[in-house]
Amino acid sequence: MALHKLLVDDFDDLNYSLLAVHCEMEDFRLAYFLNQSLATRLSRTKEDLDFLTSLATFSVFEWSNPLLQTDWHLIKNNCLVEKVAVSKGLFLETNDKSWVKHSLIPEHNSVDYLLKIDNGGGFINEKEILNKIQKISKVSTAYSIDVSQLKSKEHLIFN
């Protein structure tokens, strides 16, 4: 009997655009301003995106537009996880706390938020979207990321 392996690369679906947003705002504020400037309806999902290996959780906002057959996802790229190190001395046990930064896309760890737009094979005007995002106050910059060059694109599979 033949054995058939399925690899993550077998499911590469590059029919989406990935935009990087550098911004110091909280995730809900950025989603609010994106909704205003892009006429979207991004709303927080009930569950965050998490990976059991790192104990990091990333907030996700999503919106599906049935008219244009697009799915939008705003994902926080960085997460701080508290790390507690217990050291035992001769008479005293101490807890040293530190914070460890985890990134959803480690190749772009300086990016604060990722905007994934699944266009279902249709056309979206990335330049227009980027211009509208850059006009939002407190957004430092926004640019497009080449998805084919990502090593950790499996982190962007939600369903």
N, C-alpha and C positions, 0 to 999 in steps of 0.2 A: 504494500500500500504506500503510495506516495505521500510525502509530508509537504504541506504548503504553508509557508510562513508569510504572515502579513506584517509589513513594516510600516512605520509612520509615513515614510516617503511615498508609499502607495496611495495615500490619501491627500497628497498635496493639492490644495485647492487655492490657487493664487488669484481667484476672482474677487479679491478685496484690496482696498487701499488701506495703508497704515500711515497715520500721521502722528508725529511726535509733537508734544506740547510742553514747553518749559514754562512753568507757572508756580508761584508760591501760594496760590489760593487753596482752600480746602476743596475737596472733591465735589461736595454738594453745591458750593458757590460756582465753581467752574461749569458744572452741569447746567445750572440756572442761566448763566450768561451764554452758554452755547445754545440753549433752547431759545433764548431771545434773539440772538444774532443769526442763527442758522434755520430758524423755524422748525426745530425738532421738538421732540417730547421725551427726552431722556429721563428715565426714572430709575431709582436704585433697585437692584435685584434683592430678593429676599435673602439670598445666600451670597457670601463673598467667594471669590475664587481662591482656593487654598491648595497647598501642596503639603501632604503629610510629612514629607522628608525634611522640610525646612521650618515647619510650624508657622509659616508666613501666610497672611491673608491679604488679598488685594481687592479693594472695593470695585464694583462693576455697576455701571449705569447702562441701560439698554433701551432701544426703541426700534420697533419694526414699522416700516412704512409699506403697507400692502399695495398702495397705489403705484409706487415706483419699484416695488419688490426689493427694498433695501433693508438691511439690518445694521444698526449703528450700535457700537459698544464703546463706552468711555471707561478705560481701565487705569487705575493707579499703578504706576510702574514700580514704585519703591515702597518698602515696608520695613519698619523698625521692629525688631523682636528683642525682647528683654532676655538677657542671658545671665543666669545666676550661677556663680562659681562658689562652691562651698569649700572653705579651707579649714582644716582642723589643726589647731595648735595644741600645745601641751595642756593648757587649762581652758581654752576658749575656742569656740567655733564661730567663724565669721563668714558672712555672706557678702561676696563682692558682686555688685550688679553692673552690667554693662549692656550697651545696645549694639546689636548687629544689624547692618543694613542688608536686606535681600532685594533683588531686582527680578521682576518677571522676565524681562529681556536683558540679560547680563551684558550683552554687547553694547547696549545703549543705557548704561546705568545712570547717566546724568539726566536722562529724560524723566520728567515728573509724571506725565500722563500720556497714554496712547489712545488714539481714536481710530478704531477699526471700523471701516465702512464696507460691508459686504454688498456689492452692487448686483449680485446675481447675473453677472455677465454683461450688464448694461454699462452705460457711460455715466460717470459723474465728473463734474468739473472740479478737480482738486485745487487748481489755482484760485478759483473763486472762494472755495471753502477756506483755504489757507489765508487768503486776504481778510476774510471776515473774522477768523480766529485771531489774527494778529492785531486787529483793531480793538479787541477787548482789552480794557485796562488791566494791568497786572499780569498780562501774558507777555513774557519776555520774547519768545520766538516760537514759531511753529514751522515744521517742514515735513516733507514726505520721506518715508523710509522704504528702501528697496527690499521687499519681502523675500525675494529670491536669494538674497545674501545673508539672511538670518540663519543662525545655527540653532536657535531655540524657538522656531516657529510652532512647534507642537504645543507650546504654552498658550498659544492663541486659539486653540480649538476648544470651543465652549460646549457644543452640543454633541 
